[in-house]
Amino acid sequence: INIARGSVVDEQALIEALQNEVIFAAGLDVYEKEPLQESALFTLPNVVTLPHVGSATAETRKKMANLAYKNLVEALEDKTPRYLVNPNFV
């Protein structure tokens, strides 16, 4: 299962491993090149492909907006944002 970034997985190597049953199955919602056009991944019975929309629920988007708002307020108050993803670059 890859829900990170598409470039984490070598898709051609994955396809070959799936075809040769080196890997039993794969579930993907990210791809090397997006949007995924034609791909052998679509023809393999042991692959489930989904669009990268796992966070696209009203509840999740509301929480994401709230966290972004809190980060913005803290940054404007000259504080280190609590939910800062990359503190090494600030």
KAKA-V12823 format. One line per field, one symbol per residue. psi: psi as a letter, one per 20 degrees, with the letter a starting at -180 (. if undefined). Layout:
psi: ???
//
This chain:
psi: pojdqhihpogghggghghjkhpgrqppjqrgpqqpdpqhhiipikpppqqmkhjlqggghghghgggggggghghjkqpphkphmhij.
//
